[in-house]
Amino acid sequence: MTHLEEWQIKGIEDTLRLVANHFRSRERKTCLDRMIMESWNWVVDALNDTSIDITSENGIMYRMRVGQVPKLKERSKK
């Protein structure tokens, strides 16, 4: 397993957000759009310390819905 620091993961999340906005990937019209959004969701899950059950209501079909955007949970300052 590879270890990344939280600040590195936040940098990846920020880059995926910028790329998604640039290509308008929220519309999920192309394979690239869907892959960008899927990767963005994975990174946000890692930052939120959650995992997704693809059989649940909040699963893969929810994530593939046009306009769905991953959301970071608020973190308390240490």
Secondary structure as GFF3:
##gff-version 3
##sequence-region A 1 78
A	DSSP	alpha_helix	6	23	.	.	.	ID=ss1
A	DSSP	three_ten_helix	25	27	.	.	.	ID=ss2
A	DSSP	alpha_helix	31	48	.	.	.	ID=ss3
A	DSSP	alpha_helix	60	63	.	.	.	ID=ss4
###
